Amino acid sequence: MNLLEFIKPLNKNALLAFATRCDTTPGQLKQVAYGNRRANAALAIALDRETDGAVPCEETRPDIDWAYLRNSAAPRKSAA
């Protein structure tokens, strides 16, 4: 699910509460959802957390190597 699909059915109060939990504003969420702005890493993480994974980090910031950050990437070999 993408952010727009998640926030579209929310009424004004629910959107405000969701934005507050994500430490942002409804306007910023709409800007990100419609593709006018890019979420920063902190917002991408908050969206993932506050949607219980329905809007994953990879959806809002596909340019970040989330697999590495989640420690699910293969371990690197040391140069010995």
C-alpha positions as CSV (number, residue, x, y, z in Angstrom):
1,M,0.0,0.0,0.0
2,N,1.3,3.5,-0.7
3,L,0.8,6.5,1.5
4,L,-1.9,8.1,-0.6
5,E,-4.0,4.9,-0.4
6,F,-3.5,5.0,3.4
7,I,-4.4,8.6,4.1
8,K,-7.2,9.1,1.5
9,P,-10.0,7.5,3.6
10,L,-8.9,9.3,6.8
11,N,-11.1,12.2,7.9
12,K,-9.5,15.5,9.0
13,N,-9.2,14.5,12.7
14,A,-7.8,11.1,11.9
15,L,-5.3,12.6,9.5
16,L,-4.2,15.1,12.1
17,A,-3.8,12.4,14.7
18,F,-1.8,10.2,12.3
19,A,0.4,13.2,11.2
20,T,1.1,14.0,14.9
21,R,2.1,10.4,15.6
22,C,4.5,10.7,12.7
23,D,5.9,14.0,14.0
24,T,4.8,15.9,10.9
25,T,1.8,17.8,9.6
26,P,-1.2,16.7,7.4
27,G,0.1,19.1,4.7
28,Q,3.5,17.5,4.7
29,L,1.9,14.0,4.5
30,K,-0.2,15.1,1.5
31,Q,2.9,16.6,-0.2
32,V,4.7,13.2,0.2
33,A,1.6,11.2,-0.8
34,Y,1.1,13.1,-4.0
35,G,4.8,13.0,-4.9
36,N,5.5,16.7,-4.5
37,R,8.0,16.2,-1.8
38,R,10.2,13.3,-0.7
39,A,9.9,11.9,2.8
40,N,13.1,12.1,4.8
41,A,14.4,8.9,6.4
42,A,12.9,9.7,9.8
43,L,9.4,10.2,8.3
44,A,9.7,7.0,6.2
45,I,10.5,5.1,9.4
46,A,7.6,6.8,11.3
47,L,5.2,6.0,8.5
48,D,6.3,2.3,8.5
49,R,5.9,2.2,12.3
50,E,2.6,4.1,12.6
51,T,0.9,2.1,9.8
52,D,2.2,-1.2,11.3
53,G,4.1,-1.8,8.1
54,A,1.2,-1.1,5.7
55,V,3.2,1.8,4.2
56,P,6.8,0.4,4.4
57,C,9.9,2.4,4.3
58,E,10.7,1.0,0.9
59,E,7.5,2.5,-0.5
60,T,8.3,6.1,0.5
61,R,12.1,6.0,0.2
62,P,13.1,3.2,-2.3
63,D,16.6,4.9,-2.7
64,I,17.7,3.8,0.8
65,D,19.1,0.4,1.4
66,W,16.6,-0.6,4.1
67,A,17.6,-4.3,4.0
68,Y,21.1,-3.3,5.2
69,L,19.7,-1.1,7.9
70,R,17.3,-3.8,9.1
71,N,20.3,-6.2,9.3
72,S,18.7,-8.5,6.8
73,A,21.4,-8.0,4.3
74,A,24.1,-10.6,3.9
75,P,27.1,-10.0,6.2
76,R,30.1,-8.3,4.5
77,K,33.3,-10.2,4.2
78,S,36.2,-8.6,5.9
79,A,39.3,-7.8,3.9
80,A,41.9,-9.8,5.7
